[in-house]
Amino acid sequence: MTTVKKVLVSADGEHAYEGVADTSNHWNGWLAPRFTLETVKQIAADCQKMIEEFGRADQDEILVIEAPELSETSEDGQELKAAIVLHIRWAYFPSDGPTNCTTIVEPGEDGLYAIGAGEWTWSEISPNLSERGAYLFDFCAAALREAVWFEAQPASGDQDPTPGREWEQVEHLNLGLNSVVLGQREAFMRECAVFLSNNAEVLNDIPAERAGAAFWMSARGDDGISARSFLALPGVPQETRERLHTSAGTHRFGTVHLDGATVSFG
């Protein structure tokens, strides 16, 4: 049985990121997760905030240098982004110099980057997802897209007072668990996990993306859009649709706010 799975990890207990890790392979008890380029960019941004606050003396720095004009498309239609990822360990700069304290982080064959593997104290902070882990991550992402698309509150100074964002913007944001503000991330994940656990047998035949979107609308109760809720699932018996809709309604979330690419619930 494979032990490689999606995980939510943190190295400092403050910042959390979605990645992939072999949970049977540890370095001094710590994981060695790998991340998409988009997540590496978030790690880099968080490192910059730490540097701005504490300086570089004892900080690691992750830099992502992109050259969009050099990006290519693979034979199967996937975009191959031209990017260089650097890991700089400033604590070693005085003794080792710039070359020895800097590493180019190469992506693996799967396009994922191992940031801080064998150095940072990465540990899993997500709840126990068992065999439904991948489904849960996709389910959460779909629920978040639905939330922002229909309900994100207008930004300050926005001339359009209608809640929600244009679908093109939502697609561009590529929302996932990392998009939820850290203080609410695990709670949101657990709410979704409880719903999946309570309805696992029925959901086995419903794609995660469809179920996640319907879950958000059904969880809104009278404020949701029935045509996008579980009540409107095609090819599902009415009794099952109603049961899923009622179950989702036991999970409540506050007003949806979008700050840049970060989602929070008021």
Sequence and secondary structure as in RCSB ss.txt:
>XXXX:A:sequence
MTTVKKVLVSADGEHAYEGVADTSNHWNGWLAPRFTLETVKQIAADCQKMIEEFGRADQDEILVIEAPELSETSE
DGQELKAAIVLHIRWAYFPSDGPTNCTTIVEPGEDGLYAIGAGEWTWSEISPNLSERGAYLFDFCAAALREAVWF
EAQPASGDQDPTPGREWEQVEHLNLGLNSVVLGQREAFMRECAVFLSNNAEVLNDIPAERAGAAFWMSARGDDGI
SARSFLALPGVPQETRERLHTSAGTHRFGTVHLDGATVSFG
>XXXX:A:secstr
   EEEEEEESSSS  EEEEEETT  BTTBB  BB HHHHHHHHHHHHHHHHHH STT EEEEEEE GGG EE T
TS EE  EEEEEEEGGGHHHHHHHHTEEEE   TTS B  STTTS BEE S   GGGHHHHHHHHHHHHHHHHHH
H    TT S  SSS  HHHHHHHT  GGGB HHHHHHHHHHHHHHHHHTHHHHTTS HHHHHHHHHHHHTGGGS 
GGGSGGG TTS HHHHHHHHHHHTT     EEEETTEEEE 
